Amino acid sequence: MQPDVNEIEKLVKRLDNSGLAEYVRLSRNTGKILWLNFLSGIARGLGFTVGTAVVLAVVYKIVSRLISMNIPYLTEVLLEFASMVKGVK
């Protein structure tokens, strides 16, 4: 049984759209792979740093608001924790 010409054309289009040729071209160029990995590492590191800064700023704001509310036991615990972080007893 011979495959239908339409099926073969669909298969060729799928392979062409999959980007397999570009991947093979890229895999032969070691310098470009190294450069792309370097850039992606910088982007990940920068994203991690910015994300950590945002999370720490939000935590700082929440803790400072909780301290300013002067809730009896919670304020004492948070102030004790803050002094431990600062390294001052």
Secondary structure, DSSP 8 states (H G I E B T S, - for coil): ----HHHHHHHHHHHHHTTHHHHHHHHT-HHHHHHHHHHHHHHHHHHHHHHHHHHHHHHHHHHHHHHHTT-HHHHHHHHHHHHHHHT--
